[in-house]
Amino acid sequence: MTNKVLVIGGVAGGATFASQLRMLDDQAEIIVFEKDGTMSFANCGMPYYLGGFVKKREHLIAATPESFQKDKNIEVRIRHEVIRINRAEKTVTIKDHIKDESYVERYDKLVYSPGAVPMVPDIKHLDRGNCYSLRSFKDMLKLDEHITTKNYQSVCLVGGGFIGLEMAENMKARGIKVHLVQRSTHVLGLLEPQFSAKLEEELIKNDVDLHLSATVEQINEDRTLQLSDGTVIEADFLLLAVGIKPNKHLAESAGLTIGATGGVCVNEYMQTDDPDIYAIGDVIESFDFITGKPKQVPLAWVAHREAYVAARHITGDPVPFRGILGTAICKVFEKDAAIVGHHASSLQKMGVPFETAELTAKQHAGYYPGASELSLIVHFCPDTGKIYGAQAVGQGADKRIDVISTAITGNLSVLELQTLEIAYAPPFSAPKDPVNMIGYKAVKKMNTKK
């Protein structure tokens, strides 16, 4: 009998799942419900459209309902919001925002992928300011239009994580004065402090007004912003980028288990505690590849992999999800910052003994034009050499962290980084790449030298 599979949410999770399921099963009836008007787009590209690096909004559209129907025989209902999951009846209740009516749809399998919602910081008189978030395609279009029509000249970025840093560069590229307010002592708190400091230097070098260890306390009557450190700044609008949280309300209402990290609990095949309901993407709690502990990471690669795992399981050919490393990268003007696995404070908090190998070198041969500084740090177990995490800042950071991510996934030890045969020519690297050199440096930190 043909399976009827309903998918709640599009974009990286839901749209990818639907495509993967169709690839594996050409008979299943697949319907995707997306409450917004765009069902599949490159949300990671939104800052770069706002900065003018991506010239046309259409370039961010990965697929349309029409192309899904024509090319994949998948029905997509945009502006249709699932408002209730009725587990006992195996139905969902849907609000059709086009016709302004509700109806019920039956399912054999349900895939829950509504993503996440922006967190709103505690700012007094927030309603006085022009406040925006950047989570949906609609958010991007609205902000783009308002910057132009309202002639915004300055912005306060509230939050110094990935979105805040990317928007700092892109707003500067658009000719807008940028203030960045970060609650903690450093931007991008996942980085080691000395690496965060390199990004802060880059921000200041590019005329970003940086406020660390501060929050926006209130918006004054004259629309100036009062910071917790006593500073008052002026900005035409605020972009709130303090983080996101799983959009889990439907799952909670349906009685599905929510984990310690705030995401919907799933097993290694993306099943919730209802075997006919799967969950993927930013809404779920998964587990750490290295420690096996619960982990919630909103990254595109993670959502894509989870979508494939769910599709394989539904079609009876299961492959387990192996966990999350949290590999990520951020461009801040001329500096790149990349991470994988755990940083020092994370390991200390868990009580995991570790050693650290560090290296600062040129990203390629020093005599070749354009050589610049690359800093690399790796944390590892001094008994076994198991790699716990790594970070890199500088040009070429992406290549080194990708290699180390692969090494972790393949269970290579830190000493085995010495043995990797990495492509070399003067424009790209050195005869012994920084990754190789970290392996040699680690020898002195091992309890048993090899």
N, C-alpha and C positions, 0 to 999 in steps of 0.2 A: 504494500500500500504506500502511496506517495505521502511523504512527510510534508506537513505544513509548518513552516518555520517563520516566526515573526521576529523582527529585529527592532529593538527600541534604540534609536539613535544612529546617526551616520558617522561621517568623518573617519578618523584613523581606525577606530574599533569596529563599529557596525558596518560601514561600507566595505571595509576590507574583509570582514567575516563573510558578508553576503557574496562577494566575489570568489572567495576561497571555496565556499560551500558549493557554488555553482560549478566551479572547476572540478570538484570531486563528485558531484551529484547533478546530473543533467535533468533529473525528473522532479526534484523537490520544488514545492511551491514556496517562494520566498517573497516576503513583503517587508520593506523597511519603512519605519515611521520616523520622520524627522520633524520636530516642532518648528524649526526655523525654515527659512526659504532656500537655504543652500545645504545640500546633503553630503557633499564631499569636497573639501578644500584643504589647502596646505596652511594650516593655522600657524605653523612655525615661520611661514613667510610673511605674516602680517606686518611685523615691524619694518620689514624691508620694502614693502609696498608704501607704507606711510613715509618712509625716508626717501622714496623715489628711486631706489635701486631696482625694484620690480616695477616696470612701467605701466602695465595694464593689469587691472584686477582680474580679468579673465585668465591670466596666466596662473593664478592661484587655484582655479577651479579644476579639481582632479577628475570629476565626472559629473554628469547631470542625470536627473531622473530619466530623461529621454534616451541617453546613451545606455543607461543600465537596462532599460526595457528592450531597446533594439539589439544591443550587443550581447546581453547576458540573460535576457528573459527574467529580469528581476523587477518587481513592481516597487516603486518608491513613492510614498505619499508624503509630500512636503506640507508643512504647516498643519500637520496632524500630530497631536500630542497624546501620548498614552497617559491617562490620568489614574488608572487603577489596574492592578494585577489581581485577577480572581483565580487563585491557585486551585481551589476545589473544583471549579468548572473548567479549568484550563482555558480561560478566556482573558482578554484584556479589554478595558473600556477606553475608547479613543474619543478625543475632542477634535472635530474637524473645524479648524479655525477659518477655513475658506467659506464653508456653508453655515458655520455657527451652529453645529449640531453634534450630538454624540451618538456613538454606536458601539457595538460589541463585536469582537473578532475572535474566533477560536484558534487555538494553536496545538500542535503536537510537541514542538520544542520552541522555547522562547529564549532569545539572547538579549541580555540587558546591558546596554552600552550608552548610557546617557551622559558620560563624561563627568566633568567637575564644574563647580561654580566658584566665582571669585570670592575671596574673603574681603570683608569691608572693615577697615581699621576703625578704631574708636576715636573719631575726630568730632569734637564739639562743633555744632552748627555746620555740619557737613553740607546741608542743603543750601548754604549761602554761596558755595563755590560751583564752578563748572567741572563736575567730576565724571571721569570715564574709567572704564575697565576695558581690557582687550582680551576677550575670550572667544567671541564669535565673529563670523564674517560681517554680520550686521553691526557689531561694535566697531569694526575697522572702517566700514563705509561711513558710519555716523561721525566718527572722529575725523576722518579725512575731510568730510564735507564741512564740519564746523571749523577746522583749522583754517580752511579757505574762506568761508563765508563770514566768519566772525573775526577774521584777521588776527588770530592768536599769534602773539610774539614771544611768549614765555610759558614754560611748563614746570610744574613741580612733580617729579617722579617719586611716588611714595613707595619705597622698597628697592633694595639694591641686589635683588636676585637676578636670574637670567633675563626676565622680561625687562626689568628696570635698566639693566646694563645695555641690552640691545636697543632699547628705546632711546637711551642717552645718545648713542651714536647716530641713530636715525633721525632724531629730532634736531640734532646739530646739523646734520646733512640737509635738513629742510630749512635751515636758517633760524631756528628757534632757540632762544636762551633756555638753558637747562639747569634746573636745581634738582639735586638728587638727595633725598633724605632717607637714611638707613638707621634702623633702630639699634643694631648691634655695632660693635667696634670696628667691623670690617664689612665690605661688600662681599657678596657671594660666599656666605658662611660655610659652604661645603669645602672651600679651599683652605689650605694651611694659611695661617696669618701672614707669613712672609710672601706668599703668592698673591693673596688678596691685596697686599700693599703695592705690588707691581701694577695691578689693575687700577688702584686708586691714583697712583702716579700718572698713569695714562689718561685717566679721566681729567685730572687737574691740568695736565699738559694740553688737553683739548678744550680747556675753558668750561668745564662742567663745574658748577658751584656745588661742592660736595659737603654734606653735613652728616657726620658719623655720630653714633651714640645719641641720636636725637629722633624725636617723632614729631609729627604735626599734631599739636594739641587742640587747636581750634582755628576756625576761619573767622576773622574779626568782621565787624560791621562794614568796614571799608574794603573787605574781601582780601586783605593781606593775611598771611599765614603765620600764626604764632607757633614757634617750635618750643619743644620742652627745654632746650638749653638757653632760652631767652631771646634767641634770634627771631627777627621778623623779616619775612621775605615776601616779594610780590611775584605772582604768577597768574597768567590769564586762565590757566586750567590745571587740573590735577589728573594724573593718571595713577590709579590705585593698583599697585602691583605687589601686594604683601603676601600673596600666596593664593592657593585654591584648596577646596575641600570636595570630597566625593559627593556627587549629586545622587544621594542614596535614598531619598524620601519614599519613592515607590517601593523599594526593596524592604524598607523598614515597615511600611504599611502592610506589606504582604507577609510579614513575619519571617523574612530571611535573616540569617545571622549576620551581625555586623562585628567586625574584628576590632582588636585593640587599637589599630591605627586609624580607624574610622571608615575603612572600606568594607565592601561586601565580601564575606568569606567565600572562597572557592577552593576546590581541590586542585590537584596538578593537571586536571583536564578541563578546568574552568567551570566545573559544575558547582552550583550553590548547594545548600542542603536540601533543595528540591531537585531531584535528578533530571527533571525536564526543563529546568531553568539554568541557563549558563550566564555568566557575567564576565565582561572583559573591559580592559582600558582603565581610564583614570578613576573609575568608580570602585574598583576592587582592592582588596588586600591580598597581596601575593606573598612571596617569601624571598629572603636573601639567598643568592647563589652561594655565598661563602659561608654564612653562619646558619642558614636554614631558618632564621627567625622571621617573624612577620614583617613585611615591608610594603610600603605604598609609594610608588614612584610614577608620576605622570609624564611618561616619555613615549614618543611616537613608535620607536622600535619595539618597546614592550607591548604596546597595544596591537601592533601588527602580528607579532609572534603569538600572542594570546588568541588572536582571531583565527590563526591557522590551526592552533592546537584544538580550539573548540570545534572547528569545522571537521577536523580529522576524527574527533571523538564521536560527533553526531553521525558521521558516515560509517562508523564501525571499524575504523583503522586508526586506533589511538596512538598518539605520541605524547609523552608527558612534558609539561613545562618544567624547565630546569632551574628557574629562579632568576632573580634580577641582580645585575651588577650595578646598575645606575650609571652607565657610561654616558657622558654628556660633554658638550663643548659650547663655548660662548666666544663670540668675536667682540672685542672692545677696542674700536679704532684699529691701531696697528698691533695690538696684543691679542693672542688667542689663549684661552684657558680651557684645559680639558681635564676630566676626572674619570676615574673608574674605581669602583669598590669603596673601601672605607678610608677616612682620614684619621689623623692621630687622635683627636678628641673622641671620635666615635669608638675607637678601639679601647681607649682609656676608660670610657664610660662603661663598656662591656666587661672590663677587667681582663682583656686579652693581652698577654705579653707580646711585644713586638720589637723589632729593630727597624732602623731606617737607613736607606742609602740615598744619597743626594748627589746631584751633578749639575753644574752649569757649564755649558759649552756653546759653540756655534752650531746652528741648525744644519749647516753644511760646511764644506771646506772653507777655512778662513780666508784663503787667497782668492776664492771665487767671489765676484761682485755680489753684494746684497747679503753677506753673512751677518746674522744678528744673533743675539743671545737667546738661548733656550735653557730653561731650568726644568729639571726633572727630579721627582722624589718618589720613592717606592717604599712601602711598609710591608714587612714580611715576618714570618715566624722564625726565630733564631735557631730552633731545633730542627724543623723540617724544610725550611725554605719556602713554605706555602706563601704565596703572594696575597696580601690582604687588600691592597689598594695602591693607586698611583695617581699622580697629578703632574701636569706639565703646563708651563706658561711660556709663550713665545711662538714665533713662526715654526711650523713643523710639529706643534703640540698634537695635532690630530693624528699624524702618522704614528707617533710613539705610543700614545694611549691606545690606539687601535691594536697595535702589536701586543701590548701588555694585556689588553682585554682578551685577545685571542689566547695568550699564554695562560691566563687564569682559567679560561673556559676549557683549555686542554690539560689542566692540572700540571703545568710546568712549574718547577721551582724557580726561585729568584736566581739561583746559580745557573740554571739552564738558559737564562737570557743571554749568557755568554755565547752559547752555541748557535744562536739563531743567525742564519745567513741572510742578511738584510741587503737589499739592492743598494749599490753604491756607485756614484759618479760625483764629481765635485759639486755640481749644482744641487745635489739632493742630500748628501750625507757625508760621512767620513768613513775610512776603511773599517774602523770600529765605531759603529753607531752609538749614540748616547744610550740606547737600550742595552747594547752589549756591555758598555762601560759600567752601567749600574750593576750588571751581573758580576763583574770583576770586583767592584767596590763592596759588594755584599759579602764577599768571602771573609773579610776581617770581622764582620758582625755575627757570623755564624758560631754557634756553640761547638759544632763539629766542622772543622775546615775540610773542604774537598778541593 
